[in-house]
């Protein structure tokens, strides 16, 4: 391939919506633990190498939860995102309920679901990358 052809391929890859910073991550999360249920729907932008908080429980709530996401990789074909959903136990320690790495593409929703402890603890996560 000549230099002109390589330049066109590189230029078109740089113009891909996934290779540019103008896209949003839509997250829908359903969390159940020991009779407590929480749903979160949010849209956010992630920056590579930075952990972003998706949600956190209020001070007055009976159980405390937190969720975070970190952008691991972005290419013209896919985005890899590491999620961590945690619950604070009675002794103050944090327990990880789920920590999936999800790969998705532009306008291609992906999901993750886990159920543990005889269905007492479950996490359902749906993500989609949309161009802004």
N, CA, C and O atoms as a printed pandas DataFrame, in Angstrom:
     atom_number atom_name residue_name chain_id  residue_number  x_coord  y_coord  z_coord
0              1         N          UNK        A               1    0.849   -1.168    0.000
1              2        CA          UNK        A               1    0.000    0.000    0.000
2              3         C          UNK        A               1    0.896    1.232    0.000
3              4         O          UNK        A               1    1.867    1.302    0.754
4              5         N          UNK        A               2    0.570    2.193   -0.840
5              6        CA          UNK        A               2    1.402    3.391   -0.884
6              7         C          UNK        A               2    1.117    4.299    0.310
7              8         O          UNK        A               2    0.167    4.076    1.060
8              9         N          UNK        A               3    1.948    5.321    0.473
9             10        CA          UNK        A               3    1.805    6.218    1.620
10            11         C          UNK        A               3    0.467    6.942    1.616
11            12         O          UNK        A               3   -0.108    7.181    2.678
12            13         N          UNK        A               4   -0.035    7.292    0.443
13            14        CA          UNK        A               4   -1.329    7.980    0.365
14            15         C          UNK        A               4   -2.443    7.080    0.892
15            16         O          UNK        A               4   -3.297    7.533    1.654
16            17         N          UNK        A               5   -2.441    5.801    0.490
17            18        CA          UNK        A               5   -3.465    4.855    0.950
18            19         C          UNK        A               5   -3.425    4.661    2.449
19            20         O          UNK        A               5   -4.472    4.631    3.095
20            21         N          UNK        A               6   -2.235    4.530    3.019
21            22        CA          UNK        A               6   -2.099    4.398    4.471
22            23         C          UNK        A               6   -2.599    5.649    5.182
23            24         O          UNK        A               6   -3.230    5.557    6.235
24            25         N          UNK        A               7   -2.323    6.799    4.619
25            26        CA          UNK        A               7   -2.778    8.050    5.224
26            27         C          UNK        A               7   -4.287    8.150    5.226
27            28         O          UNK        A               7   -4.862    8.627    6.205
28            29         N          UNK        A               8   -4.956    7.715    4.157
29            30        CA          UNK        A               8   -6.411    7.745    4.089
30            31         C          UNK        A               8   -7.014    6.796    5.115
31            32         O          UNK        A               8   -7.982    7.145    5.790
32            33         N          UNK        A               9   -6.443    5.586    5.238
33            34        CA          UNK        A               9   -6.943    4.621    6.218
34            35         C          UNK        A               9   -6.768    5.171    7.630
35            36         O          UNK        A               9   -7.694    5.079    8.436
36            37         N          UNK        A              10   -5.610    5.738    7.951
37            38        CA          UNK        A              10   -5.358    6.310    9.262
38            39         C          UNK        A              10   -6.299    7.485    9.530
39            40         O          UNK        A              10   -6.851    7.597   10.625
40            41         N          UNK        A              11   -6.486    8.356    8.543
41            42        CA          UNK        A              11   -7.366    9.509    8.708
42            43         C          UNK        A              11   -8.807    9.062    8.950
43            44         O          UNK        A              11   -9.484    9.637    9.802
44            45         N          UNK        A              12   -9.295    8.049    8.221
45            46        CA          UNK        A              12  -10.664    7.582    8.419
46            47         C          UNK        A              12  -10.824    6.913    9.784
47            48         O          UNK        A              12  -11.884    7.020   10.402
48            49         N          UNK        A              13   -9.780    6.221   10.263
49            50        CA          UNK        A              13   -9.850    5.618   11.597
50            51         C          UNK        A              13   -9.919    6.695   12.670
51            52         O          UNK        A              13  -10.615    6.533   13.672
52            53         N          UNK        A              14   -9.198    7.795   12.464
53            54        CA          UNK        A              14   -9.238    8.882   13.432
54            55         C          UNK        A              14  -10.588    9.580   13.448
55            56         O          UNK        A              14  -10.977   10.150   14.468
56            57         N          UNK        A              15  -11.303    9.545   12.339
57            58        CA          UNK        A              15  -12.619   10.175   12.276
58            59         C          UNK        A              15  -13.723    9.273   12.815
59            60         O          UNK        A              15  -14.863    9.717   12.952
60            61         N          UNK        A              16  -13.411    8.023   13.121
61            62        CA          UNK        A              16  -14.406    7.104   13.677
62            63         C          UNK        A              16  -14.950    7.676   14.977
63            64         O          UNK        A              16  -14.182    8.206   15.779
64            65         N          UNK        A              17  -16.260    7.582   15.206
65            66        CA          UNK        A              17  -16.834    8.102   16.457
66            67         C          UNK        A              17  -16.225    7.474   17.704
67            68         O          UNK        A              17  -16.158    8.131   18.743
68            69         N          UNK        A              18  -15.782    6.222   17.632
69            70        CA          UNK        A              18  -15.179    5.602   18.804
70            71         C          UNK        A              18  -13.772    6.110   19.047
71            72         O          UNK        A              18  -13.301    6.092   20.185
72            73         N          UNK        A              19  -13.094    6.561   18.014
73            74        CA          UNK        A              19  -11.737    7.052   18.187
74            75         C          UNK        A              19  -11.731    8.504   18.640
75            76         O          UNK        A              19  -10.693    9.016   19.060
76            77         N          UNK        A              20  -12.865    9.169   18.559
77            78        CA          UNK        A              20  -12.965   10.564   18.977
78            79         C          UNK        A              20  -13.576   10.617   20.376
79            80         O          UNK        A              20  -14.119    9.619   20.850
80            81         N          UNK        A              21  -13.494   11.750   21.028
81            82        CA          UNK        A              21  -13.942   11.878   22.416
82            83         C          UNK        A              21  -15.392   12.331   22.536
83            84         O          UNK        A              21  -15.827   12.658   23.640
84            85         N          UNK        A              22  -16.154   12.365   21.453
85            86        CA          UNK        A              22  -17.521   12.889   21.525
86            87         C          UNK        A              22  -18.563   11.772   21.524
87            88         O          UNK        A              22  -19.422   11.717   20.644
88            89         N          UNK        A              23  -18.482   10.888   22.509
89            90        CA          UNK        A              23  -19.462    9.823   22.650
90            91         C          UNK        A              23  -19.846    9.674   24.107
91            92         O          UNK        A              23  -19.092   10.051   25.005
92            93         N          UNK        A              24  -21.027    9.121   24.334
93            94        CA          UNK        A              24  -21.568    8.938   25.679
94            95         C          UNK        A              24  -21.724    7.458   25.985
95            96         O          UNK        A              24  -21.985    6.651   25.093
96            97         N          UNK        A              25  -21.564    7.118   27.234
97            98        CA          UNK        A              25  -21.812    5.771   27.713
98            99         C          UNK        A              25  -23.125    5.801   28.476
99           100         O          UNK        A              25  -23.242    6.503   29.481
100          101         N          UNK        A              26  -24.108    5.051   28.013
101          102        CA          UNK        A              26  -25.382    4.919   28.714
102          103         C          UNK        A              26  -25.327    3.655   29.553
103          104         O          UNK        A              26  -25.026    2.577   29.041
104          105         N          UNK        A              27  -25.620    3.785   30.852
105          106        CA          UNK        A              27  -25.543    2.668   31.784
106          107         C          UNK        A              27  -26.888    2.500   32.468
107          108         O          UNK        A              27  -27.441    3.458   33.008
108          109         N          UNK        A              28  -27.412    1.284   32.444
109          110        CA          UNK        A              28  -28.594    0.903   33.223
110          111         C          UNK        A              28  -28.162   -0.209   34.163
111          112         O          UNK        A              28  -27.639   -1.234   33.726
112          113         N          UNK        A              29  -28.383   -0.002   35.457
113          114        CA          UNK        A              29  -27.941   -0.941   36.467
114          115         C          UNK        A              29  -29.100   -1.272   37.387
115          116         O          UNK        A              29  -29.800   -0.380   37.866
116          117         N          UNK        A              30  -29.300   -2.568   37.632
117          118        CA          UNK        A              30  -30.261   -3.041   38.630
118          119         C          UNK        A              30  -29.475   -3.872   39.627
119          120         O          UNK        A              30  -28.743   -4.790   39.256
120          121         N          UNK        A              31  -29.639   -3.534   40.904
121          122        CA          UNK        A              31  -28.878   -4.171   41.960
122          123         C          UNK        A              31  -29.830   -4.638   43.047
123          124         O          UNK        A              31  -30.667   -3.868   43.518
124          125         N          UNK        A              32  -29.707   -5.897   43.447
125          126        CA          UNK        A              32  -30.485   -6.444   44.562
126          127         C          UNK        A              32  -29.522   -7.124   45.523
127          128         O          UNK        A              32  -28.649   -7.891   45.116
128          129         N          UNK        A              33  -29.699   -6.825   46.815
129          130        CA          UNK        A              33  -28.868   -7.455   47.823
130          131         C          UNK        A              33  -29.628   -7.490   49.135
131          132         O          UNK        A              33  -30.026   -6.454   49.667
132          133         N          UNK        A              34  -29.823   -8.695   49.649
133          134        CA          UNK        A              34  -30.468   -8.912   50.955
134          135         C          UNK        A              34  -31.771   -8.127   51.095
135          136         O          UNK        A              34  -31.994   -7.464   52.108
136          137         N          UNK        A              35  -32.624   -8.203   50.085
137          138        CA          UNK        A              35  -33.923   -7.553   50.147
138          139         C          UNK        A              35  -33.925   -6.095   49.731
139          140         O          UNK        A              35  -34.989   -5.479   49.681
140          141         N          UNK        A              36  -32.782   -5.532   49.435
141          142        CA          UNK        A              36  -32.673   -4.140   49.000
142          143         C          UNK        A              36  -32.561   -4.121   47.482
143          144         O          UNK        A              36  -31.842   -4.933   46.900
144          145         N          UNK        A              37  -33.272   -3.193   46.836
145          146        CA          UNK        A              37  -33.239   -3.099   45.373
146          147         C          UNK        A              37  -32.953   -1.656   44.980
147          148         O          UNK        A              37  -33.528   -0.722   45.540
148          149         N          UNK        A              38  -32.059   -1.485   44.011
149          150        CA          UNK        A              38  -31.734   -0.149   43.516
150          151         C          UNK        A              38  -31.583   -0.215   42.011
151          152         O          UNK        A              38  -30.987   -1.150   41.476
152          153         N          UNK        A              39  -32.129    0.792   41.324
153          154        CA          UNK        A              39  -31.984    0.927   39.878
154          155         C          UNK        A              39  -31.346    2.271   39.577
155          156         O          UNK        A              39  -31.685    3.285   40.188
156          157         N          UNK        A              40  -30.426    2.268   38.638
157          158        CA          UNK        A              40  -29.733    3.492   38.234
158          159         C          UNK        A              40  -29.678    3.521   36.716
159          160         O          UNK        A              40  -29.328    2.526   36.082
160          161         N          UNK        A              41  -30.023    4.654   36.141
161          162        CA          UNK        A              41  -29.865    4.878   34.697
162          163         C          UNK        A              41  -29.135    6.205   34.544
163          164         O          UNK        A              41  -29.585    7.232   35.051
164          165         N          UNK        A              42  -28.012    6.177   33.846
165          166        CA          UNK        A              42  -27.217    7.394   33.710
166          167         C          UNK        A              42  -26.484    7.411   32.373
167          168         O          UNK        A              42  -26.279    6.369   31.750
168          169         N          UNK        A              43  -26.098    8.589   31.949
169          170        CA          UNK        A              43  -25.250    8.779   30.775
170          171         C          UNK        A              43  -24.027    9.564   31.219
171          172         O          UNK        A              43  -24.144   10.546   31.953
172          173         N          UNK        A              44  -22.860    9.132   30.775
173          174        CA          UNK        A              44  -21.643    9.809   31.185
174          175         C          UNK        A              44  -20.560    9.630   30.153
175          176         O          UNK        A              44  -20.633    8.760   29.285
176          177         N          UNK        A              45  -19.550   10.478   30.265
177          178        CA          UNK        A              45  -18.372   10.342   29.432
178          179         C          UNK        A              45  -17.245    9.801   30.302
179          180         O          UNK        A              45  -17.076   10.209   31.451
180          181         N          UNK        A              46  -16.486    8.882   29.738
181          182        CA          UNK        A              46  -15.343    8.312   30.443
182          183         C          UNK        A              46  -14.063    8.759   29.759
183          184         O          UNK        A              46  -14.002    8.865   28.534
184          185         N          UNK        A              47  -13.049    9.019   30.560
185          186        CA          UNK        A              47  -11.734    9.354   30.029
186          187         C          UNK        A              47  -10.800    8.182   30.277
187          188         O          UNK        A              47  -10.853    7.583   31.351
188          189         N          UNK        A              48   -9.957    7.839   29.329
189          190        CA          UNK        A              48   -9.048    6.699   29.519
190          191         C          UNK        A              48   -8.212    6.841   30.779
191          192         O          UNK        A              48   -7.643    7.899   31.049
192          193         N          UNK        A              49   -8.147    5.749   31.555
193          194        CA          UNK        A              49   -7.319    5.708   32.745
194          195         C          UNK        A              49   -7.918    6.357   33.976
195          196         O          UNK        A              49   -7.288    6.347   35.034
196          197         N          UNK        A              50   -9.118    6.924   33.877
197          198        CA          UNK        A              50   -9.754    7.541   35.040
198          199         C          UNK        A              50  -10.958    6.725   35.463
199          200         O          UNK        A              50  -11.786    6.352   34.633
200          201         N          UNK        A              51  -11.055    6.448   36.757
201          202        CA          UNK        A              51  -12.216    5.740   37.284
202          203         C          UNK        A              51  -13.317    6.771   37.536
203          204         O          UNK        A              51  -13.076    7.806   38.156
204          205         N          UNK        A              52  -14.512    6.484   37.056
205          206        CA          UNK        A              52  -15.636    7.400   37.189
206          207         C          UNK        A              52  -16.727    6.737   38.010
207          208         O          UNK        A              52  -17.103    5.597   37.739
208          209         N          UNK        A              53  -17.235    7.439   39.007
209          210        CA          UNK        A              53  -18.304    6.914   39.842
210          211         C          UNK        A              53  -19.616    6.978   39.066
211          212         O          UNK        A              53  -20.003    8.036   38.570
212          213         N          UNK        A              54  -20.303    5.822   38.965
213          214        CA          UNK        A              54  -21.594    5.757   38.283
214          215         C          UNK        A              54  -22.701    6.106   39.256
215          216         O          UNK        A              54  -23.617    6.856   38.919
216          217         N          UNK        A              55  -22.623    5.565   40.464
217          218        CA          UNK        A              55  -23.632    5.845   41.478
218          219         C          UNK        A              55  -23.049    5.577   42.856
219          220         O          UNK        A              55  -22.036    4.893   43.001
220          221         N          UNK        A              56  -23.710    6.130   43.860
221          222        CA          UNK        A              56  -23.360    5.888   45.250
222          223         C          UNK        A              56  -24.601    6.072   46.094
223          224         O          UNK        A              56  -25.479    6.858   45.737
224          225         N          UNK        A              57  -24.693    5.370   47.196
225          226        CA          UNK        A              57  -25.850    5.461   48.083
226          227         C          UNK        A              57  -25.792    6.746   48.898
227          228         O          UNK        A              57  -24.715    7.275   49.174
228          229         N          UNK        A              58  -26.953    7.233   49.273
229          230        CA          UNK        A              58  -27.051    8.402   50.143
230          231         C          UNK        A              58  -26.730    8.002   51.574
231          232         O          UNK        A              58  -26.813    6.827   51.932
232          233         N          UNK        A              59  -26.366    8.972   52.382
233          234        CA          UNK        A              59  -26.000    8.714   53.773
234          235         C          UNK        A              59  -27.131    8.061   54.572
235          236         O          UNK        A              59  -26.867    7.198   55.410
236          237         N          UNK        A              60  -28.382    8.454   54.328
237          238        CA          UNK        A              60  -29.494    7.958   55.114
238          239         C          UNK        A              60  -29.983    6.571   54.730
239          240         O          UNK        A              60  -30.839    6.015   55.417
240          241         N          UNK        A              61  -29.469    6.007   53.668
241          242        CA          UNK        A              61  -29.952    4.710   53.206
242          243         C          UNK        A              61  -29.433    3.588   54.099
243          244         O          UNK        A              61  -28.340    3.660   54.662
244          245         N          UNK        A              62  -30.256    2.554   54.207
245          246        CA          UNK        A              62  -29.946    1.405   55.068
246          247         C          UNK        A              62  -28.666    0.702   54.631
247          248         O          UNK        A              62  -27.831    0.364   55.471
248          249         N          UNK        A              63  -28.504    0.482   53.352
249          250        CA          UNK        A              63  -27.309   -0.186   52.827
250          251         C          UNK        A              63  -26.586    0.780   51.899
251          252         O          UNK        A              63  -27.214    1.574   51.198
252          253         N          UNK        A              64  -25.259    0.703   51.903
253          254        CA          UNK        A              64  -24.463    1.588   51.055
254          255         C          UNK        A              64  -23.863    0.789   49.914
255          256         O          UNK        A              64  -23.294   -0.286   50.109
256          257         N          UNK        A              65  -24.005    1.346   48.710
257          258        CA          UNK        A              65  -23.479    0.736   47.501
258          259         C          UNK        A              65  -22.704    1.786   46.730
259          260         O          UNK        A              65  -22.950    2.984   46.871
260          261         N          UNK        A              66  -21.766    1.329   45.914
261          262        CA          UNK        A              66  -21.090    2.230   44.992
262          263         C          UNK        A              66  -20.812    1.473   43.704
263          264         O          UNK        A              66  -20.626    0.256   43.699
264          265         N          UNK        A              67  -20.788    2.218   42.630
265          266        CA          UNK        A              67  -20.481    1.643   41.324
266          267         C          UNK        A              67  -19.541    2.569   40.590
267          268         O          UNK        A              67  -19.694    3.789   40.635
268          269         N          UNK        A              68  -18.570    1.987   39.915
269          270        CA          UNK        A              68  -17.620    2.796   39.169
270          271         C          UNK        A              68  -17.308    2.122   37.839
271          272         O          UNK        A              68  -17.534    0.926   37.656
272          273         N          UNK        A              69  -16.785    2.921   36.923
273          274        CA          UNK        A              69  -16.409    2.425   35.601
274          275         C          UNK        A              69  -15.069    3.043   35.220
275          276         O          UNK        A              69  -14.774    4.186   35.567
276          277         N          UNK        A              70  -14.268    2.267   34.503
277          278        CA          UNK        A              70  -12.992    2.756   34.003
278          279         C          UNK        A              70  -12.836    2.342   32.550
279          280         O          UNK        A              70  -12.980    1.167   32.210
280          281         N          UNK        A              71  -12.546    3.299   31.709
281          282        CA          UNK        A              71  -12.334    3.051   30.294
282          283         C          UNK        A              71  -10.954    2.423   30.114
283          284         O          UNK        A              71   -9.936    3.039   30.428
284          285         N          UNK        A              72  -10.931    1.192   29.606
285          286        CA          UNK        A              72   -9.670    0.483   29.441
286          287         C          UNK        A              72   -9.071    0.670   28.057
287          288         O          UNK        A              72   -7.870    0.899   27.918
288          289         N          UNK        A              73   -9.922    0.569   27.025
289          290        CA          UNK        A              73   -9.442    0.595   25.643
290          291         C          UNK        A              73  -10.487    1.197   24.731
291          292         O          UNK        A              73  -11.684    0.976   24.913
292          293         N          UNK        A              74  -10.032    1.960   23.748
293          294        CA          UNK        A              74  -10.923    2.497   22.726
294          295         C          UNK        A              74  -10.270    2.245   21.382
295          296         O          UNK        A              74   -9.108    2.593   21.172
296          297         N          UNK        A              75  -11.012    1.646   20.481
297          298        CA          UNK        A              75  -10.538    1.462   19.113
298          299         C          UNK        A              75  -11.696    1.795   18.181
299          300         O          UNK        A              75  -12.797    2.098   18.639
300          301         N          UNK        A              76  -11.455    1.741   16.907
301          302        CA          UNK        A              76  -12.508    2.026   15.939
302          303         C          UNK        A              76  -13.602    0.966   15.966
303          304         O          UNK        A              76  -14.717    1.227   15.514
304          305         N          UNK        A              77  -13.306   -0.233   16.489
305          306        CA          UNK        A              77  -14.277   -1.323   16.502
306          307         C          UNK        A              77  -14.976   -1.518   17.847
307          308         O          UNK        A              77  -16.143   -1.907   17.886
308          309         N          UNK        A              78  -14.265   -1.251   18.959
309          310        CA          UNK        A              78  -14.865   -1.553   20.258
310          311         C          UNK        A              78  -14.332   -0.661   21.368
311          312         O          UNK        A              78  -13.293   -0.013   21.247
312          313         N          UNK        A              79  -15.094   -0.659   22.452
313          314        CA          UNK        A              79  -14.723    0.021   23.681
314          315         C          UNK        A              79  -14.743   -1.026   24.787
315          316         O          UNK        A              79  -15.714   -1.774   24.906
316          317         N          UNK        A              80  -13.676   -1.094   25.608
317          318        CA          UNK        A              80  -13.628   -2.010   26.749
318          319         C          UNK        A              80  -13.708   -1.176   28.025
319          320         O          UNK        A              80  -12.935   -0.241   28.232
320          321         N          UNK        A              81  -14.667   -1.547   28.870
321          322        CA          UNK        A              81  -14.915   -0.802   30.097
322          323         C          UNK        A              81  -14.924   -1.772   31.273
323          324         O          UNK        A              81  -15.588   -2.807   31.224
324          325         N          UNK        A              82  -14.184   -1.436   32.332
325          326        CA          UNK        A              82  -14.175   -2.229   33.562
326          327         C          UNK        A              82  -15.144   -1.588   34.549
327          328         O          UNK        A              82  -15.046   -0.397   34.843
328          329         N          UNK        A              83  -16.072   -2.382   35.053
329          330        CA          UNK        A              83  -17.047   -1.924   36.038
330          331         C          UNK        A              83  -16.741   -2.575   37.378
331          332         O          UNK        A              83  -16.197   -3.679   37.431
332          333         N          UNK        A              84  -17.092   -1.886   38.465
333          334        CA          UNK        A              84  -16.980   -2.473   39.800
334          335         C          UNK        A              84  -18.195   -2.010   40.601
335          336         O          UNK        A              84  -18.400   -0.812   40.794
336          337         N          UNK        A              85  -18.995   -2.965   41.062
337          338        CA          UNK        A              85  -20.171   -2.701   41.878
338          339         C          UNK        A              85  -19.883   -3.261   43.271
339          340         O          UNK        A              85  -19.587   -4.448   43.412
340          341         N          UNK        A              86  -19.968   -2.409   44.308
341          342        CA          UNK        A              86  -19.616   -2.807   45.667
342          343         C          UNK        A              86  -20.737   -2.501   46.655
343          344         O          UNK        A              86  -21.589   -1.644   46.417
344          345         N          UNK        A              87  -20.710   -3.222   47.762
345          346        CA          UNK        A              87  -21.654   -3.039   48.853
346          347         C          UNK        A              87  -20.843   -2.906   50.140
347          348         O          UNK        A              87  -19.870   -3.631   50.346
348          349         N          UNK        A              88  -21.256   -1.963   51.014
349          350        CA          UNK        A              88  -20.578   -1.825   52.292
350          351         C          UNK        A              88  -21.254   -2.725   53.319
351          352         O          UNK        A              88  -22.467   -2.660   53.515
352          353         N          UNK        A              89  -20.462   -3.558   53.965
353          354        CA          UNK        A              89  -20.963   -4.497   54.967
354          355         C          UNK        A              89  -21.135   -3.803   56.314
355          356         O          UNK        A              89  -20.683   -2.674   56.507
356          357         N          UNK        A              90  -21.789   -4.487   57.233
357          358        CA          UNK        A              90  -22.057   -3.928   58.562
358          359         C          UNK        A              90  -20.783   -3.544   59.309
359          360         O          UNK        A              90  -20.796   -2.608   60.108
360          361         N          UNK        A              91  -19.679   -4.259   59.058
361          362        CA          UNK        A              91  -18.421   -3.951   59.750
362          363         C          UNK        A              91  -17.626   -2.829   59.075
363          364         O          UNK        A              91  -16.523   -2.502   59.513
364          365         N          UNK        A              92  -18.184   -2.237   58.007
365          366        CA          UNK        A              92  -17.530   -1.131   57.319
366          367         C          UNK        A              92  -16.693   -1.538   56.116
367          368         O          UNK        A              92  -16.312   -0.685   55.314
368          369         N          UNK        A              93  -16.400   -2.830   55.978
369          370        CA          UNK        A              93  -15.623   -3.320   54.840
370          371         C          UNK        A              93  -16.493   -3.280   53.579
371          372         O          UNK        A              93  -17.720   -3.326   53.661
372          373         N          UNK        A              94  -15.845   -3.193   52.415
373          374        CA          UNK        A              94  -16.560   -3.189   51.138
374          375         C          UNK        A              94  -16.434   -4.550   50.482
375          376         O          UNK        A              94  -15.346   -5.124   50.442
376          377         N          UNK        A              95  -17.539   -5.072   49.968
377          378        CA          UNK        A              95  -17.571   -6.353   49.268
378          379         C          UNK        A              95  -17.908   -6.084   47.800
379          380         O          UNK        A              95  -18.847   -5.347   47.497
380          381         N          UNK        A              96  -17.138   -6.685   46.896
381          382        CA          UNK        A              96  -17.382   -6.530   45.464
382          383         C          UNK        A              96  -18.489   -7.503   45.052
383          384         O          UNK        A              96  -18.347   -8.715   45.209
384          385         N          UNK        A              97  -19.595   -6.962   44.523
385          386        CA          UNK        A              97  -20.692   -7.795   44.046
386          387         C          UNK        A              97  -20.468   -8.244   42.606
387          388         O          UNK        A              97  -20.854   -9.351   42.232
388          389         N          UNK        A              98  -19.847   -7.391   41.802
389          390        CA          UNK        A              98  -19.549   -7.729   40.410
390          391         C          UNK        A              98  -18.434   -6.814   39.916
391          392         O          UNK        A              98  -18.355   -5.647   40.301
392          393         N          UNK        A              99  -17.584   -7.353   39.067
393          394        CA          UNK        A              99  -16.491   -6.575   38.482
394          395         C          UNK        A              99  -16.242   -7.028   37.049
395          396         O          UNK        A              99  -15.158   -7.517   36.731
396          397         N          UNK        A             100  -17.246   -6.867   36.177
397          398        CA          UNK        A             100  -17.073   -7.326   34.797
398          399         C          UNK        A             100  -16.298   -6.332   33.935
399          400         O          UNK        A             100  -16.283   -5.131   34.206
400          401         N          UNK        A             101  -15.663   -6.853   32.902
401          402        CA          UNK        A             101  -15.101   -6.036   31.832
402          403         C          UNK        A             101  -16.001   -6.276   30.625
403          404         O          UNK        A             101  -16.133   -7.404   30.150
404          405         N          UNK        A             102  -16.609   -5.215   30.142
405          406        CA          UNK        A             102  -17.579   -5.330   29.057
406          407         C          UNK        A             102  -17.012   -4.682   27.802
407          408         O          UNK        A             102  -16.503   -3.562   27.846
408          409         N          UNK        A             103  -17.104   -5.397   26.682
409          410        CA          UNK        A             103  -16.704   -4.883   25.376
410          411         C          UNK        A             103  -17.950   -4.606   24.564
411          412         O          UNK        A             103  -18.857   -5.435   24.500
412          413         N          UNK        A             104  -17.994   -3.444   23.948
413          414        CA          UNK        A             104  -19.149   -3.085   23.132
414          415         C          UNK        A             104  -18.688   -2.191   21.990
415          416         O          UNK        A             104  -17.563   -1.693   21.994
416          417         N          UNK        A             105  -19.551   -1.995   21.031
417          418        CA          UNK        A             105  -19.272   -1.117   19.915
418          419         C          UNK        A             105  -20.273    0.016   19.886
419          420         O          UNK        A             105  -21.171    0.085   20.725
420          421         N          UNK        A             106  -20.120    0.898   18.926
421          422        CA          UNK        A             106  -21.020    2.031   18.772
422          423         C          UNK        A             106  -22.430    1.539   18.468
423          424         O          UNK        A             106  -22.631    0.737   17.556
424          425         N          UNK        A             107  -23.408    2.025   19.238
425          426        CA          UNK        A             107  -24.823    1.666   19.075
426          427         C          UNK        A             107  -25.066    0.156   19.148
427          428         O          UNK        A             107  -26.017   -0.342   18.546
428          429         N          UNK        A             108  -24.235   -0.566   19.863
429          430        CA          UNK        A             108  -24.380   -2.011   20.044
430          431         C          UNK        A             108  -24.458   -2.296   21.540
431          432         O          UNK        A             108  -23.423   -2.458   22.187
432          433         N          UNK        A             109  -25.654   -2.359   22.098
433          434        CA          UNK        A             109  -25.765   -2.583   23.550
434          435         C          UNK        A             109  -25.148   -3.915   23.977
435          436         O          UNK        A             109  -25.189   -4.906   23.248
436          437         N          UNK        A             110  -24.583   -3.903   25.168
437          438        CA          UNK        A             110  -24.020   -5.117   25.760
438          439         C          UNK        A             110  -24.573   -5.228   27.176
439          440         O          UNK        A             110  -24.944   -4.227   27.790
440          441         N          UNK        A             111  -24.624   -6.450   27.685
441          442        CA          UNK        A             111  -25.178   -6.622   29.024
442          443         C          UNK        A             111  -24.374   -7.644   29.813
443          444         O          UNK        A             111  -23.629   -8.452   29.258
444          445         N          UNK        A             112  -24.551   -7.581   31.121
445          446        CA          UNK        A             112  -23.909   -8.491   32.061
446          447         C          UNK        A             112  -24.929   -8.759   33.161
447          448         O          UNK        A             112  -25.628   -7.848   33.603
448          449         N          UNK        A             113  -25.009  -10.006   33.599
449          450        CA          UNK        A             113  -25.928  -10.351   34.676
450          451         C          UNK        A             113  -25.293  -11.421   35.540
451          452         O          UNK        A             113  -24.701  -12.377   35.039
452          453         N          UNK        A             114  -25.422  -11.247   36.839
453          454        CA          UNK        A             114  -24.921  -12.241   37.776
454          455         C          UNK        A             114  -25.922  -12.397   38.909
455          456         O          UNK        A             114  -26.606  -11.448   39.291
456          457         N          UNK        A             115  -25.992  -13.590   39.430
457          458        CA          UNK        A             115  -26.900  -13.889   40.530
458          459         C          UNK        A             115  -26.148  -14.843   41.463
459          460         O          UNK        A             115  -25.642  -15.879   41.031
460          461         N          UNK        A             116  -26.083  -14.480   42.745
461          462        CA          UNK        A             116  -25.339  -15.303   43.701
462          463         C          UNK        A             116  -26.144  -15.491   44.975
463          464         O          UNK        A             116  -27.165  -14.834   45.179
464          465         N          UNK        A             117  -25.683  -16.379   45.818
465          466        CA          UNK        A             117  -26.294  -16.618   47.137
466          467         C          UNK        A             117  -27.789  -16.915   47.037
467          468         O          UNK        A             117  -28.597  -16.265   47.700
468          469         N          UNK        A             118  -28.156  -17.888   46.217
469          470        CA          UNK        A             118  -29.562  -18.280   46.055
470          471         C          UNK        A             118  -30.461  -17.102   45.680
471          472         O          UNK        A             118  -31.556  -16.952   46.222
472          473         N          UNK        A             119  -29.999  -16.279   44.762
473          474        CA          UNK        A             119  -30.746  -15.142   44.214
474          475         C          UNK        A             119  -30.923  -13.993   45.209
475          476         O          UNK        A             119  -31.722  -13.093   44.947
476          477         N          UNK        A             120  -30.217  -13.988   46.331
477          478        CA          UNK        A             120  -30.290  -12.855   47.252
478          479         C          UNK        A             120  -29.516  -11.648   46.724
479          480         O          UNK        A             120  -29.895  -10.504   46.976
480          481         N          UNK        A             121  -28.443  -11.906   46.000
481          482        CA          UNK        A             121  -27.627  -10.838   45.431
482          483         C          UNK        A             121  -27.618  -10.971   43.912
483          484         O          UNK        A             121  -27.248  -12.016   43.377
484          485         N          UNK        A             122  -28.020   -9.920   43.228
485          486        CA          UNK        A             122  -27.962   -9.951   41.769
486          487         C          UNK        A             122  -27.586   -8.580   41.237
487          488         O          UNK        A             122  -27.922   -7.547   41.817
488          489         N          UNK        A             123  -26.881   -8.602   40.119
489          490        CA          UNK        A             123  -26.479   -7.382   39.434
490          491         C          UNK        A             123  -26.809   -7.567   37.961
491          492         O          UNK        A             123  -26.390   -8.546   37.344
492          493         N          UNK        A             124  -27.563   -6.622   37.396
493          494        CA          UNK        A             124  -27.852   -6.592   35.966
494          495         C          UNK        A             124  -27.327   -5.271   35.436
495          496         O          UNK        A             124  -27.690   -4.207   35.937
496          497         N          UNK        A             125  -26.480   -5.336   34.428
497          498        CA          UNK        A             125  -25.829   -4.161   33.888
498          499         C          UNK        A             125  -26.006   -4.153   32.387
499          500         O          UNK        A             125  -25.699   -5.141   31.720
500          501         N          UNK        A             126  -26.500   -3.045   31.843
501          502        CA          UNK        A             126  -26.627   -2.875   30.389
502          503         C          UNK        A             126  -25.897   -1.594   30.025
503          504         O          UNK        A             126  -26.087   -0.560   30.665
504          505         N          UNK        A             127  -25.061   -1.664   28.994
505          506        CA          UNK        A             127  -24.305   -0.495   28.563
506          507         C          UNK        A             127  -24.428   -0.322   27.058
507          508         O          UNK        A             127  -24.568   -1.291   26.312
508          509         N          UNK        A             128  -24.372    0.920   26.633
509          510        CA          UNK        A             128  -24.384    1.232   25.200
510          511         C          UNK        A             128  -23.556    2.490   24.985
511          512         O          UNK        A             128  -23.649    3.444   25.758
512          513         N          UNK        A             129  -22.757    2.487   23.946
513          514        CA          UNK        A             129  -21.963    3.648   23.572
514          515         C          UNK        A             129  -22.690    4.334   22.420
515          516         O          UNK        A             129  -22.974    3.727   21.387
516          517         N          UNK        A             130  -22.982    5.611   22.626
517          518        CA          UNK        A             130  -23.719    6.385   21.635
518          519         C          UNK        A             130  -22.882    7.586   21.209
519          520         O          UNK        A             130  -22.171    8.168   22.028
520          521         N          UNK        A             131  -22.962    7.955   19.949
521          522        CA          UNK        A             131  -22.254    9.159   19.521
522          523         C          UNK        A             131  -23.018   10.388   19.996
523          524         O          UNK        A             131  -24.248   10.422   19.975
524          525         N          UNK        A             132  -22.275   11.381   20.419
525          526        CA          UNK        A             132  -22.894   12.597   20.961
526          527         C          UNK        A             132  -23.210   13.602   19.872
527          528         O          UNK        A             132  -23.734   14.679   20.159
